[in-house]
Amino acid sequence: MTPKKRPTHATSPLTVDLPISIFNQIEAARKARGFKTASETVRFALAQFDFSQFTSAKERRLQISVRVPRSQRVDLRRAARQKGVAIGELVRAAIENLKTNRKRR
């Protein structure tokens, strides 16, 4: 039995985290170009984009693991849910808020 070949036009989900402003750009482009869906708009944008010319304006990221007490983890989850943000965003904000010239309490 030979495996089924995927048609070249088959699609699969791609989940990306976008600022609202970028989502609004997708919607504006969708309407302006007459596309039916956001997926169709993004596929068109990707097909037109020259990836070889891309340079990131953002700082490179590094993924780290740290140990936190259960109580802080619970607090982080609760705050993230209440604020509608990712836990990582809260951790970054807390680290950026550190006063580097102060000694540990």
N, C-alpha and C positions, 0 to 999 in steps of 0.2 A: 504494500500500500504506500503510495507516494504522499508526502505531506501536501496539504493545500497551500497554494501560493496566494499570497495576499494581493489583491488588485492594487495597482499603483495609486489609485485614487482613494483607497481606504483611509479613513482618519481614525485617530485615537485621541483621547482627552489629554490636554496639556494644561496643568494648573499653574498659574503665575500670580504672584502678589503684586498688585498695581495700585499706585495712588489714584484717588478719585479723579484727579485731573487727567490722567492718562486714559482712564475708562471713558471719560467725557470726550476725549479726542477720538477714541474708537467709535463712539456713537455718532459724533459729528461726521467723521469720514464715512461711516456706514450710510448715513442719510444722504450725504453729498454724492456718493458714488453709486447709490442705488443698490447696495448690498442688502440681503435679507437678514443676515445674522452677524454677530460680532465675530464668530469663527471665520466667516468668509472674508471679513475685513482684515483680520489678523493674518490669514493665509496670504492675502494679496500683499500686505505690508511686508511680510517675510520674504515673499518671492521677489519684491522690488528692492530689498535692502542689500547693500554691499557690505557684507560682514568683514571683508578684508580691510575696510577703511575705518572700522569701529575702534574707538579708544574710550575707555571708561573714565568718567569724571569722578567716580567714587573711589575711595580708598579700598585697597584689597582687604579682604576679611579673613579671619582665622577663627576656626571653631575650637572652643575649649570646653572642657568639662570641669566643673567645680562642685564641691560638696557643700550642701546647705542643710540646715536642720529641717525636719518635717514642717515645723511651724512656719518657717519662712516660705517653704514651697507652697503651703496652703494659702498663705497671705498673697503670694505672687499670683497664684491661679485665680483667687477671688478678685484681686485688683485688675488683672488682665481681662477677666470676664466683664467686670463692671465698666471698664474703660473701652472695651471692644478692641483691644490690641493684643499682640503676641507677648508672651512672657519675656522673650529676648529683648523686646523693645523697652520693657520696664527695667530689665537688668542693665541695658546700655545707658538709660537715663540715670539710673542710680550711680553707675560708675562715673559718668560724665559729671555728676553733681559732687563727687568727692573733692574735698579741699586737700590738694596734695601737700600743702605745707603744714598740715596739722598732724599731730601724733595720734596714734591709736588710743581710743577711749578705754 
